[in-house]
């Protein structure tokens, strides 16, 4: 299902040049040269930072919209090399970065307290609203990020997974589910089947023992079984599962190369029993927050379109496939690949 992206998706917002409003400067074409492009970008950030520094709530909101729009425009127009130079040499060292890092969500991604991007604690900032805990600038920046299309996609993804858990329990009272790179498994908290114990087993598989400890705390002695392990262990066969009715991975594929993702998809498919379903999610090419994520959060994903998602079936035995479905979420940000086994 496709819907229009909000106007912040790479487009300059039509803001009048009045007090408390910000103007998004159109980025230069790349034929002006990378050095000139970076000089212009520094001037743009300087002006934006000055306006946002002491601004009231509405100025901060307009500033974030201008920042997001300007960043995604530059990312699309510049070569990958120029964009990486901007992120590493300019954005990372600019006073705008510590200003934006008053937002706990932005700061957490950049600092990587668990050693990797996109950890479960970071995603919790999108599931929950901690704005009331923050001071003025941090509060408004976080509120802006919490309301963006990608954030809404993450919350929609959680709701979808909870529904599919419940559907699995309806199909099979002895249903077995595997969640790979499960994080804090927040979708299980929204599942009636999990709450009522109407599944035989929900295996929560993750490499992070801190995440698994949180799952154990929230789901003691029930159908949820935490298992610590890595993608490498799954690919090598050192860890394996079988006779599963639903296997899914919500955020893992955003970090995998095509070759690894294809091999892993075949491994997951092989764990299903007849009639079982596999679901993998991936962010689509260049969602509107991509520029901000890379420049100021140091959070880099692997984006795929529909052809890229179809390519994940390259090593899956298609003669054993009953059905393949591709669909997007309501924000047009996340693509889902659903495969049913014969």
N, C-alpha and C positions, 0 to 999 in steps of 0.2 A: 504494500500500500504506500503510495507516494503522496506527500503533501509538500507544500511550499515551505522552504526554509525562511526563518525570520530575516529581515533586511540586513541584520548584522553579518550575514553570511557573505563576507567579502565585499560588501557594497558600502560606500560612504553614506552615512546617515545624513539627511538634509537638515542640518542644524544651522539656524541663523547666527551670524556673527554678532551676537549681543552679549552683554554681561552675563556671566554664569553659563555660557554656552561655548562649545568647542568646535572648531572646524577641522575636518579630516583633510589633510593635504593629499592631493593625488600623487601617488608614487611615480617616480620617473621611469621612463622606458629603459630597458637594459642597455639600449644602444648608446645611452649617455655615458656608459662606462661604470664599472663597479665602484671605483673610488668616489666618483661624483655621487653615485647612488647612496653610498654609505655616509658621505658628508651630509646629504639632504636628510637621510634617516636620522642622523644624530641631531640635527636642528629641529626636526619634527618631534623627536622624543624630548628634547630640552624644553620646547614650548609647551608640550603636553604635560610634562612633569611639573613645570612651574604653575600651570593653571590648576592642576589637581592637588598640589601640595597643601594649600590652605582652603580649598574649596568646600562649600557645604555639600549636602548629600546629592543634590541634583547635578552639581558640577562633576562630582565623582562618577555618577552614573553615566553622564554624557561622555566623560573622559574614558571610561572603560569601553563604551561602545565605539568611540573613535579609535582607541588603541587596538581593539580586536579587529575592526574593519581595516585599519591601515596595515596591521601585521599580516593578515591573510592575503591582502592585495599584493604586498611585497613578496610574500612566499610564492604566490602564483606567477608573478611576473619575472622574478629573478631566477637565475640558475641555482641549482642546489649548492654549488660552491659559494656563491655570493651570499645566499641565505645563511649557510653555516657560519660564514665569517661574521655576518651581522649578529647572529646569536652568541657566538663565542667571544668575539672581540669587542662588540659594542653593547648589546643588551645586557650581558652578564656583568659588565663593569659600570654600567650607567646608574646614576642615582635613582632612576625609576625602579630598579630591581629591589633594593631594600624597602622602598616605599610600598611596592606591591606585596612584598613578603610580610607585611603586617597582617595580610590575610592568611590564616592558618592552613588553608587548603593549598594555596600557592606555595607557601614556605615548606610544607611537609613534602611535597613532590620534589622540590629542589634539593632538600637536605637528605632525603632517602634514609631515614633513621633505621629502617630494617635492611638497608643495603641494596635495594632495588626499587625501580619505579613502579608506580601503580599498586602499592601494597594494600592490604585489606583495610588498614587504618585510614588511608587516603580515600578509598571508596566510601568509607563510612561518612566522610564529610559531605558526600553527595546524597547519601540515604537520609541523613539526619540534618537538622538545621541548628548550628551552633552560633548563629549570628549574635544572639543576645549575650554571649560570653565575651565579645570583642569590643574594642574601643572604636571610635568613629571611622577612621580610614579602613582599618582592617575589617570592621563590620560591613561597610558598604561594598568593599571589593568582594568579600566573601558572598554577600547577598547577590551580587551581580553574577558571580560564577555559579552559585547554586541554582540560579534561574535560567541558565543558558541551555540551548537545545541538547548539547551532549550530556549535561547533567540530567535532564529530563529523560534522555534515552537510557541512561544507567538505571534510573528508577523504574522505567517501563520494562527494562530487561528483567529486573528482579521480579516484578509482578508476573511476567510471562512465564518465568521458570517455576514460580510457585503454582501457577495454573497447570503447567505440564506435569508437575509432581502429582497434583490431585487427579489429573486425567489418567496418569499411569496407575494410580491406586484403584480408580474406577474400572480400568480394563483388567487388572490382575490384582486380586486381594493379596497375593504373595509377591507383589512387585518389588524388584530390586533396582536401585538407581545408583549411578556413579556420577559424582561431580568432580571434575578435574581442575586443579588450580582454584579450589573452592573459596579461598579467602576466609571470611567469617561466616560464609554460608547463610547470609541474611535472608535469602529467599525462603529457606526452610522455616523461618519465623512467621512467614505469611501463608504457609501451607496448612490446610486443614488436615490433610492426610498425615502429615508429620505430627501435628499436635494430637491427633486421635490415635496414633500408632497403627494406621491402616496400611503400612508398608512393611515388608519383611526386613528391608535394610536400605539405608541411605549411606553410601560410602562417601566420606568427605576426604578427598585426596589433595594434599598440598605439600610443598617443600618447606613451608614456614611453620616451625613448631609453635611459635607464638600465636599464629592464627588458629592452629588446631587446639591449643589450650583454651582459647576463647570459645570454640565450638563445644569442647567438652564441658565447659562451665555452663553453657546455655542449654545443652541437650544431654544431661546426665542420665545414663541408664535407659535410654529410649532406643528408637530405631536407627539413630545416627551413629555411624562408626567412623571416627577419625583415623586416617592412615597417612603417615608421613612418607613422602617419596618424591622423586623427581621425574621430569619428562624423559630424561635419559634412561632411567630405570624402566619406564614403560616401553620405550623404543627397543631396548635391549632384551626385553622379556624377563628381566630380573623380578619385576613386579607385574602380575597379570591378574585380570578378573574375567569372569565368564558368566554366561547365563543371565545377562542383564536385560532389563526391559526399557531402560532409558539411560543414555549416557550423554552428558553435556559438558561443554566448557564455555564459560561466559566471556572471559577476558584474556585467556591464554593466547589465542591466535593473533591478537594484536601485536605480539612480540616475536612471532615465529617467521622464519624464512619459508618460502614456498615449498622447498624440498622437505624440510622437517614437518611442516604442516600437513603435507600430503601423506607422508609416512605415518604420522600420528593418526590421521583420519582413518586410514586403513586398519590400524591397530584398534582404534575405538570400535569400528564397524565389526571387527572380528569378535568383540566381546559380547555382542548382542545375541540374544536368542531369537528365533523366528517371530516376526511381528514387532520386535524391539525398534526403538527410534534413537537416532543420534542427532544432536543439535549442537552446532557450533556458531558462535557469533563473532563478527569482525566489524570494526568501524569502517565506514565507507571512505572513499577518497576525499581528503581535505574537508572534514567538518569545520564549521565556522570558528571553533576555538583552537584549531591546529596551530596557528601562528603564535598565539599566546602561550600555549602549552610548551612549545619547543623553545621559544625565546626566553621566557621568564620562569618556567617550571622545569626546564631540562627534561621534558617528558616526551619521548619520541616513540611513536607507534608505527606499525606496519599496516597500511591502509589497503583495502581491496574493494574492487567493484564486483559486479555479478560474474563476469568472466573469470576473475581471480578466484571467486568462491567455487565456481564449477571446476576449476583446475585442481582443487583440493581432493577431487575424486580420482586423480590420475592413477593411484595405486590401489584403489578399492575395486574388488571384483564385481563388475556391474551386473553380471548374470545373477548375483545374489541380492540385487537391489530391487525392491518392490516399487518404491516411489522416491522421487527427489523433489523437494520444494524449496524455492528461494523466495524470500520476502524481506521487506524492509520495515522498520518500525515507523510509528506515526510522525517522527521527527525527520525521517529520511536519512538518519545518521548511521544506523546499525543494520548490517545485512545478516540474515540468518540462513544457514544451510541446514535443512532437515532431511535426513535420509532414513528410510524405513527398510528393514531387512525382510526378505521373503520368508 
